[in-house]
Structures are given as C-alpha cells and as structure tokens.
Amino acid sequence: MEKEMLEYGMSFNRRRFLSSLSLGLGGVALGSLMIPDLFKGGGRGEDGLTPGIPHFAPKAKRVIYLFQNGAPSQQELFDYKPKLRDMMGQEIPPSVRGNQRLTGMTANQSSFPLVGSFVDFKQYGQSRAWVSDLMPYTAKIVDDLCIIRSMYTEAINHDPALTFLQTGSQQGNRPSMGAWLSYGLGNENKNLPDFTVLLSRGVGNGQGVYSKLWSNGFLDSIHQGVQFSKGEDPVLYLRDPEGMNRHDRRQMLDQLSELNQLAYDEFGDPEIMAKVKQYEMAYRMQTAIPEVMDLSRESDDIIKLYGPDCLVPGTYAANCLLARKLSESGVRFVQLYHQGWDQHGNLPFEITSQAKDVDQASAALVTDLKQRGLLDETLVIWGGEFGRTSYTQGKLTKDNYGRDHHPRCFTIWMAGGGIKPGIVYGETDELGYNISRNPVHVHDFQATVLHQLGLDHEKLIFKHQGRRYRLTDISGKVVRDIIS
C-alpha cells in the first residue's frame, strides 16, 4: 500500500501540478470578475450568507418598486366586477362581509351599500386581462405583466400596512426590503448607493411617508436608503463647501479615516467603520450623481415615451426615468413612493387624476427596460399597501362616492426579473370582497421578491438582541406559479 501511494505521489509531477494550479487561478480570476465581493474578508455568518453572494443563481439583479401610497382602488383599475354595478346601492350580504374588521371611519355606518365602478373595463393582449379605461398605457403592456389580484394583509390602516409591506413588521424599526437586499447582495456600482428612494405626490389625499420606510434598522447604516430630492441638489449635503476642492476633501477624508480606525481599534463598534464607508461613498457620488441626473443625453423618443412631465424634477414621470437610469447604472433597489391614492371620498375625480399621473410613465418604464434588454434582469413592481371596500364610505350619490380601507384583497402587478409575463394570478369573489382563489400574503410576496434575486428568505437572517430576524418574520412561501 505504501509503495502504491509513493508511486502515485511521484506521478503527480511538477507539470501536472502547475497545470492544475493554472486552472484554479483562472477560476479564481473569473470568480473575482463575476462576483467582485467573492474574496472579501468576513466569511459566512450564522445564516450561511456571505454578503455579496446569493444563495442560488438569481433571475433578477435589481428591483424598481413603484409604490402607490394610499391604496389604489382595485375595482377602478384592475379587478373588474360588473356584479357591483348590477347591485349598486344594495346592502352587502352579511355572508360576504362576515365578521371582518372595519376601520373607525366606517365601523359606525348604519348601512354598507355596494358601489360599482364609474369607469369601464376592456380586455387586452393575448392574456385577455381586464384593465380599466383609466389605464390605457398599462393596457398596452399587459402581456409583459403578471397581475396578482389576490394579495392580502392583516394591517387595516396606512402606516402599519405600508410599514409591513416594506419591512415585514407593522411596528417599524426593522430593516426595509431595500436594506435587506443591500445587506444580502451588496452593490454593483461602487460609486452609487445600493438603495435609493424617490418621492412624488398627486392631487389626492396624500398619506405620509417616513424615513423609517427606508431605514437600515439594526443592520449597518451603510444599508439604509438614500433619498433623492427634486431640488438643485438631488442628494443633500453632497457638495463641497465653498473654498474646498477635491484634493482638500480627499485629504480630510483620509485623516478622518485614520482617526476612525483608532476609535474602532479601541471600541470595536462596527458602526464606526460603516460611517467611514458612507463618507467614501459620498465622495464618489459627487461625480457619479450629476452624470445619472443628466437628462440631456436622453433621446426625443425616450422623452416622448415617458411624457413631458419626465423633464419636471420631482414628478412621478421624472422619477420613473431616473429609476431606469439608476437601475441601469447598477443601483440594486430603487424605491418610488407616489402619494395621493387615499380616496375615502370624491373617488371618481381623484383616482382619474392619480391614474393619469402614473399610467404612461409606469408603462414607459417597462417598455424602456425591455427595449434596452434590461427587463429580464430587473424586477418591476407596482401596487399599494392594501385595497378598497366594495361598499361606499359615507353617502352614495350618482356621481360621487368613496371607498374605505380593505386588507382582505388588493391588486399589484409585477414585470420582468424572471416573473411569468402575460398572466393574471388569483381571483376575488364576484363582489370583490374576499379572495376566492390563490391567496398571496405580504410575506409570500416578499419571499418571492427575494427568491428572484437569488436569496432564500428563510436563510437571509440577521441576529439582533438574541433573536434571528428576517424580512418575512416566521412565515412566507415563494409563489412558484408566477415564476418563469
């Protein structure tokens, strides 16, 4: 036996050794090019995650989340319910309403008359999806969309519902979805943040959005979202003060880094080094942000595609175009919030204006990504925090009505990023009040988004104060029926 081992060892000569080594080095080099964070220090955590490396091969690289803040009424947009028109003014059957929770705004109503939509619907595309006349541009791209009509949540008021969708918890103080993706996957462009936030507002009743929605929570602060403003300075405090040039700034940051390193060596607080990373990111952003914000290179065809409002900073259309530019530049998660969808009254007028604000630009974003070959690797999401009731809030008149909050069912759509195009998933009952097929909980939605980016929602974990936290808390399952 010893003789055989000796002969084998001698046969593994210098030439074979160097040949094998060259193959290994080639693999190392290729890996470092494909995954820049592959050989960073730190190793794998308790969850088996190496930051910057997905758990499995992703179908999407980035997310653009077009959040419609205030809860769009699905009955007026994507969930066609002709039965509501037939039963206009009739009391909602007790068997349908059941003992479901109501908000304080309608709990004391003496009656709950059903109200049909004021707007007509038509079927479009090979999918024959029903879309309202309020969304003519979206109707043209239905074969690129996966429309989910069976979303549901437990939260019945705006702040907890919005917080739940973004962070997986109604209470807040948790990392947002963008922060989790930044933590799990790292960035593609070292000169731009992993996670950016853009705000716009329509004419309707605007529910507030707060920085906790793009917070890093208990993750390092380098993972928090960076809010862009519509003013002259899209990222505040990024410019050098008067009298300071790039060389001076570089010297200051180097000296500050040395002082922070001393503090870290003494105290071991990881947040110290996170601050150093933020300073360095801000320095690099000073040259990267003006280039991304520059629309002068966009063609007339692109401006026409998004509509003239895309040239007005702070509008939804401008933010959609900016979202494409940021995503194209490698930003991992771009979050848009468009306020004004909370139509408790005056719904016909307000939702018409809101739909006009977002319809063309939302469809343009999908079209633009597709024609650039980016839609396959970019997951686009459109939707709000919950739905709207099938009965009216307050008095029902011929030309005016409103709808209250309804967590039991609502509609979103998704496009690109490995999601099946041209399908409608899930159904509600004939009155649009309860889910009748294929329910999708908020945690299921979150698990699916993470899955498309190569992350197992049960393994993307961070230990904090003795507990292992994750975006989907202790539930959630991937909705595999909508994945290509």
C-alpha positions in Angstrom: 0.0 0.0 0.0 2.8 2.4 0.9 4.6 1.6 -2.4 1.4 2.4 -4.4 1.0 5.7 -2.6 4.6 6.6 -3.2 4.2 5.9 -6.9 1.0 8.0 -7.1 2.8 10.9 -5.4 5.7 10.7 -7.8 3.4 10.6 -10.8 1.9 13.9 -9.7 4.8 15.8 -11.2 5.6 19.4 -11.5 4.0 19.8 -14.9 0.7 18.4 -13.7 0.8 20.5 -10.5 1.3 23.7 -12.5 -1.4 22.8 -15.0 -3.9 22.2 -12.2 -2.8 25.4 -10.5 -3.3 27.4 -13.6 -6.9 26.1 -13.9 -7.5 27.0 -10.3 -6.1 30.5 -10.7 -8.2 31.0 -13.8 -11.3 30.0 -11.9 -10.3 32.4 -9.1 -9.8 35.3 -11.5 -13.1 34.6 -13.3 -15.0 34.4 -10.0 -13.5 37.7 -8.9 -14.6 39.4 -12.1 -18.1 38.0 -12.0 -18.6 38.5 -8.2 -16.5 41.4 -7.0 -17.2 40.7 -3.3 -16.3 37.0 -3.6 -13.0 37.2 -1.8 -13.8 39.9 0.7 -13.0 39.2 4.3 -15.6 38.3 6.9 -16.6 34.8 5.9 -20.0 33.4 6.2 -22.3 34.3 9.1 -24.6 32.1 11.1 -27.2 32.1 8.4 -24.7 30.7 5.8 -24.7 34.0 3.9 -21.6 35.7 2.5 -22.5 39.3 1.9 -22.4 39.9 -1.9 -23.1 36.3 -2.9 -26.7 35.0 -3.4 -27.8 31.6 -2.0 -28.5 30.4 -5.6 -28.5 31.7 -9.2 -30.7 34.8 -9.3 -33.1 35.5 -12.1 -33.1 39.3 -11.3 -30.3 41.6 -10.4 -32.3 44.7 -9.4 -35.7 45.9 -8.2 -37.7 49.0 -9.1 -40.7 49.3 -6.8 -43.3 51.7 -7.9 -45.2 52.1 -4.6 -48.7 53.7 -4.9 -49.0 55.2 -1.5 -52.5 55.4 -0.1 -54.0 52.2 -1.6 -55.4 52.4 -5.2 -58.9 51.1 -5.6 -58.6 47.8 -7.4 -62.3 48.0 -8.5 -61.5 51.0 -10.6 -58.2 49.8 -12.1 -57.6 46.0 -12.5 -60.3 43.9 -10.8 -63.3 44.1 -13.0 -66.6 43.5 -11.0 -69.7 44.0 -13.2 -71.8 42.5 -10.4 -71.2 45.6 -8.3 -72.9 47.7 -10.9 -75.8 45.2 -11.0 -76.2 45.5 -7.2 -75.5 49.2 -7.0 -76.9 50.7 -3.7 -77.9 47.3 -2.3 -76.6 46.2 1.1 -73.5 44.0 1.1 -74.7 40.5 2.1 -73.7 39.6 5.7 -72.4 36.2 4.4 -69.9 38.1 2.3 -68.8 40.7 4.8 -68.8 38.3 7.8 -67.1 39.5 10.9 -64.2 41.1 9.2 -62.5 44.0 10.9 -63.6 47.6 9.8 -61.8 50.9 10.2 -63.1 53.5 12.6 -64.2 55.5 9.6 -67.0 53.0 8.6 -67.5 50.9 11.8 -70.4 53.2 12.8 -72.1 53.3 9.4 -75.7 52.1 9.7 -75.6 50.6 6.2 -73.0 49.4 3.7 -74.3 49.9 0.1 -72.4 48.3 -2.7 -71.0 50.6 -5.4 -70.0 49.7 -8.9 -67.1 51.4 -10.7 -67.8 54.6 -12.6 -65.3 53.5 -15.2 -65.5 50.9 -18.0 -63.1 47.9 -18.5 -61.9 46.1 -21.5 -59.8 43.0 -22.2 -56.3 43.4 -23.7 -53.5 41.4 -25.1 -53.1 37.6 -25.6 -53.7 37.3 -21.8 -57.2 38.9 -22.2 -56.6 40.7 -18.9 -59.3 43.2 -17.8 -57.9 46.8 -17.5 -59.9 49.9 -16.8 -60.1 52.8 -19.2 -58.2 54.8 -16.7 -55.0 52.9 -17.6 -54.7 53.0 -21.4 -50.9 52.9 -21.5 -50.7 50.0 -19.0 -53.3 48.2 -21.1 -50.9 48.1 -24.0 -48.2 46.2 -22.0 -50.5 43.6 -20.2 -48.6 40.8 -22.0 -45.5 41.9 -20.1 -47.2 41.9 -16.7 -48.1 39.4 -14.1 -51.2 40.9 -12.4 -51.9 39.5 -9.0 -55.4 40.1 -7.8 -55.3 38.1 -4.6 -52.9 40.0 -2.4 -53.9 40.3 1.3 -52.6 41.7 4.6 -53.6 41.9 8.2 -53.0 45.7 8.6 -56.0 47.9 8.1 -54.5 51.4 8.5 -52.0 53.1 6.2 -48.9 53.4 8.4 -48.8 49.8 9.7 -49.8 48.4 6.3 -47.1 50.4 4.5 -44.5 49.6 7.1 -45.5 45.9 6.9 -45.0 45.7 3.2 -41.6 47.4 3.3 -40.1 45.9 6.4 -42.1 42.7 7.2 -43.4 44.2 10.5 -46.2 46.6 11.4 -44.2 48.1 14.2 -41.3 49.5 12.3 -37.6 49.9 13.4 -36.8 46.9 11.1 -34.7 46.9 8.0 -36.6 47.7 4.9 -36.6 45.4 1.8 -34.0 47.5 0.1 -31.8 47.4 3.1 -32.1 43.6 3.3 -31.1 43.3 -0.4 -28.2 45.6 0.2 -27.0 43.5 3.1 -27.5 40.2 1.2 -26.2 41.1 -2.2 -24.0 44.2 -1.9 -23.8 46.7 -4.7 -22.9 46.6 -8.4 -21.6 50.2 -8.7 -19.2 51.3 -6.0 -19.9 55.0 -6.9 -23.7 54.8 -6.2 -25.7 53.6 -3.2 -27.3 50.1 -3.2 -30.7 51.6 -2.3 -32.3 54.8 -3.4 -35.6 56.5 -2.7 -37.6 58.9 -4.9 -40.8 60.7 -3.8 -43.7 62.3 -5.7 -47.2 63.4 -5.0 -50.5 63.6 -6.9 -53.6 65.7 -6.2 -55.4 63.3 -3.9 -55.4 62.8 -0.2 -51.7 62.1 0.5 -50.7 59.7 3.2 -47.3 60.5 4.6 -44.1 58.5 4.0 -41.4 58.5 6.6 -37.7 57.7 6.7 -38.4 54.5 8.7 -39.6 53.0 5.5 -36.1 53.0 4.0 -34.3 52.5 7.3 -31.5 50.1 7.8 -33.0 49.1 11.2 -30.5 47.0 13.1 -28.3 46.5 10.0 -25.2 48.6 9.4 -26.2 52.2 8.4 -24.4 51.7 5.0 -27.5 49.7 4.0 -30.1 52.5 4.6 -31.9 54.1 1.6 -30.5 57.3 0.2 -33.4 59.8 -0.5 -33.1 61.9 -3.7 -34.8 65.3 -3.7 -36.3 67.3 -6.6 -34.2 70.4 -5.9 -31.0 71.6 -7.3 -29.1 69.2 -5.0 -30.7 65.7 -5.5 -28.7 64.4 -2.6 -28.4 66.9 0.2 -25.0 67.9 1.7 -23.1 66.2 -1.1 -21.4 69.3 -2.5 -18.1 70.5 -1.1 -18.5 73.8 0.8 -17.1 77.0 -0.7 -13.3 77.1 -0.6 -12.8 73.3 -0.5 -11.6 71.4 -3.6 -11.4 67.7 -4.4 -7.8 67.5 -3.1 -8.7 69.1 0.2 -11.7 66.8 0.6 -9.6 63.7 -0.1 -7.0 64.8 2.5 -9.8 65.4 5.0 -11.4 62.0 4.5 -8.0 60.2 4.7 -7.3 61.9 8.1 -10.8 61.2 9.3 -10.5 57.6 8.3 -7.3 57.3 10.4 -9.0 58.8 13.4 -12.0 56.5 13.0 -9.7 53.5 12.7 -8.1 54.4 16.0 -11.6 54.6 17.5 -12.6 51.3 16.0 -9.4 49.6 17.3 -10.2 50.9 20.8 -14.0 50.3 21.0 -14.7 47.7 18.2 -18.0 49.4 17.2 -18.8 48.3 13.6 -20.9 51.4 13.1 -17.6 53.4 13.1 -16.4 51.7 10.0 -19.8 51.9 8.5 -19.6 55.7 8.8 -16.2 55.6 7.0 -17.8 53.7 4.2 -20.6 56.3 4.0 -18.1 59.2 3.8 -16.2 57.4 1.0 -19.5 56.7 -0.9 -20.5 60.4 -0.6 -17.1 61.3 -2.1 -17.5 59.0 -5.1 -21.2 60.1 -5.5 -20.0 63.7 -6.1 -19.0 62.8 -9.6 -21.5 59.9 -10.2 -24.7 61.6 -9.2 -24.6 64.6 -11.7 -24.0 62.1 -14.5 -27.0 60.0 -13.6 -29.2 63.0 -13.1 -28.3 64.5 -16.5 -31.2 64.0 -19.0 -29.6 65.9 -21.9 -28.4 62.6 -23.4 -31.9 61.1 -23.5 -33.4 61.0 -26.9 -36.6 62.7 -28.0 -38.2 59.3 -28.4 -37.5 58.5 -24.7 -38.9 61.8 -23.6 -42.0 61.2 -25.7 -42.3 57.7 -24.3 -42.4 58.9 -20.6 -44.3 62.1 -21.4 -43.4 65.7 -21.0 -43.6 65.6 -17.2 -40.4 63.5 -17.2 -38.5 66.8 -17.6 -40.0 68.2 -14.5 -38.0 67.2 -11.4 -40.0 65.6 -8.6 -42.8 64.3 -10.8 -43.7 60.6 -11.0 -42.7 60.5 -14.7 -39.3 62.1 -13.9 -38.7 59.6 -11.1 -39.6 56.7 -13.4 -37.0 57.8 -15.9 -34.5 58.4 -13.1 -35.3 55.0 -11.7 -34.3 53.5 -15.1 -31.0 55.4 -15.1 -30.2 54.4 -11.6 -31.0 50.8 -12.2 -29.1 50.8 -15.4 -26.1 52.2 -13.5 -26.2 49.3 -11.1 -28.4 50.5 -8.1 -29.7 47.4 -6.5 -33.1 48.7 -5.2 -34.9 51.8 -6.4 -38.0 52.7 -4.4 -40.6 55.2 -5.7 -43.4 56.5 -3.5 -46.3 58.2 -5.2 -48.7 59.8 -2.7 -52.4 60.6 -3.2 -54.3 57.3 -3.5 -56.4 57.6 -0.3 -59.8 58.1 -1.8 -62.4 57.9 1.0 -64.5 60.4 -0.9 -64.5 62.2 -4.3 -63.0 59.0 -5.7 -64.1 59.4 -9.4 -62.2 62.7 -9.7 -59.2 61.9 -7.6 -58.4 58.5 -9.0 -58.7 59.8 -12.5 -56.0 62.3 -11.8 -53.8 59.8 -10.0 -54.1 57.3 -12.8 -53.1 59.9 -15.3 -50.1 60.8 -13.2 -48.7 57.2 -13.2 -50.1 55.3 -16.2 -47.9 56.5 -19.0 -44.7 56.6 -17.1 -45.2 53.2 -15.4 -45.8 51.6 -18.8 -42.9 53.6 -20.3 -40.5 52.2 -17.7 -41.4 48.6 -18.5 -41.1 49.3 -22.3 -37.8 51.2 -21.9 -36.2 48.5 -19.8 -37.4 45.9 -22.3 -36.1 47.6 -25.4 -32.7 48.1 -23.7 -32.5 44.4 -22.8 -32.8 45.1 -19.1 -36.2 43.9 -18.2 -35.1 40.2 -17.8 -32.8 41.2 -15.1 -34.9 44.0 -13.5 -38.0 43.2 -11.4 -40.6 46.0 -11.6 -43.4 46.1 -9.0 -46.5 48.3 -9.0 -49.0 48.5 -6.2 -50.1 49.9 -2.8 -50.5 48.7 0.8 -54.0 47.3 0.7 -57.2 47.5 -1.3 -60.6 49.3 -1.1 -64.0 48.2 0.0 -66.8 47.1 -2.4 -69.2 49.3 -0.4 -69.1 53.0 -0.2 -67.9 55.1 2.7 -70.4 57.7 3.7 -73.3 58.8 1.4 -73.6 57.3 -2.1 -74.6 59.6 -4.8 -74.8 59.2 -8.6 -71.6 60.9 -9.4 -69.6 60.7 -6.2 -68.5 58.1 -3.7 -65.5 56.9 -1.8 -64.2 53.5 -0.6 -62.7 52.6 2.8 -59.5 50.6 3.5 -59.8 46.9 2.7 -56.9 44.5 3.7 -58.7 41.3 2.6 -57.8 41.6 -1.1 -56.0 44.0 -3.4 -54.1 44.0 -6.7 -50.5 44.6 -7.7 -48.6 43.8 -10.8 -45.0 42.6 -11.4 -42.9 42.6 -14.6 -39.5 41.2 -15.6 -37.0 39.7 -13.3 -38.0 36.1 -14.1 -41.7 36.6 -13.4 -44.1 35.0 -15.9 -45.4 37.6 -18.3 -49.0 37.9 -19.6 -50.8 36.1 -16.7 -53.4 37.0 -14.2 -52.9 35.2 -10.9 -55.6 34.8 -8.2 -59.2 35.8 -8.1 -61.7 37.6 -5.8 -65.4 36.8 -5.4 -68.0 38.4 -7.7 -68.3 41.4 -5.3 -64.5 41.8 -5.0 -64.6 41.5 -1.2 -62.9 38.1 -0.5 -60.3 36.1 -2.2 -61.7 33.0 -4.0 -58.5 31.5 -5.4 -54.7 31.6 -4.9 -54.3 34.0 -2.0 -50.9 35.8 -1.7 -49.9 37.1 1.7 -47.5 40.0 2.0 -44.8 37.6 3.4 -45.4 35.4 0.3 -44.8 38.4 -1.9 -41.6 39.3 0.0 -40.3 35.8 -0.1 -40.9 35.7 -3.9 -39.0 39.0 -4.5 -36.0 37.7 -2.5 -36.1 34.4 -4.4 -35.9 36.2 -7.7 -32.7 37.9 -6.6 -31.2 34.6 -5.5 -31.9 34.8 -1.8 -33.7 32.2 0.4 -36.0 34.2 2.7 -35.5 31.6 5.4 -31.7 32.0 5.3 -31.4 35.8 4.9 -31.1 36.3 8.7 -29.5 38.8 11.0 -29.1 38.1 14.7 -30.0 41.0 16.9 -30.5 41.1 20.6 -30.5 37.4 20.8 -33.1 36.8 18.1 -32.7 35.8 14.5 -34.7 38.3 12.3 -35.7 38.1 8.7 -37.8 40.1 6.3 -40.6 37.5 6.3 -40.5 37.1 10.1 -41.7 33.4 10.7 -43.8 32.8 7.6 -44.0 33.3 3.9 -43.6 31.0 0.9 -42.4 31.6 -2.6 -45.3 31.9 -5.1 -43.8 29.5 -7.7 -46.8 29.6 -10.0 -45.8 33.1 -11.2 -42.1 32.3 -11.8 -40.9 31.6 -15.3 
